[in-house]
């Protein structure tokens, strides 16, 4: 391990250890009820005891999150390319993409169940809706940020529209695109769990959203914390995968990746 790696890893680990120790101490000294605020040790025990259920729930939620995230990445980039192709189209359609940012997903989740049925499909669509807007807006910003001199150079050499898009605009937009994907990766997990609150039961089994609801109704606060922690780990894993992919693609030519993933 080099010094740079240790400087990045050790401080947050020390801070986490201090926080957990304080949490454990406060709950023990003041005798806080476990159902109200369980100590970290109780959460760890609940997580170990319910490990098979947590793992299966993570797989179910992770599957829906990946589907929703993949859809948002593909559809979001295509919509951004379409909007970037015409200022008139952008003015006409972009305001409606804001609807995706403001739509109350909890309110429309019952509609998703009616349209797509309960289970993975409805949950994945919920994840898709929540995570689509950051991909559109960041990719569109990247496509619009290409230097005019480079556009003029491509036009001077008679480059076709598709060649300009593939060889100039999309490579130039990659940093902003991956910024949008990083945001979308976390939102995809949030959207999946919210979707599971309404549409989570399926042939694949219950996801983390259903596990959270079950733990809450049973006053199993320790299990609820463990499920929330599992959801955070799932979101971090997806974020890390996107971040690593972006670093691999950008490290040779863009300063945003010069300091590592």
Helices and strands as residue ranges (DSSP letters): H 3-29, H 40-49, H 51-84, H 87-102, H 105-116, H 120-144, H 148-156, H 161-164, I 165-169, H 170-199, H 208-217, H 221-250, G 255-257
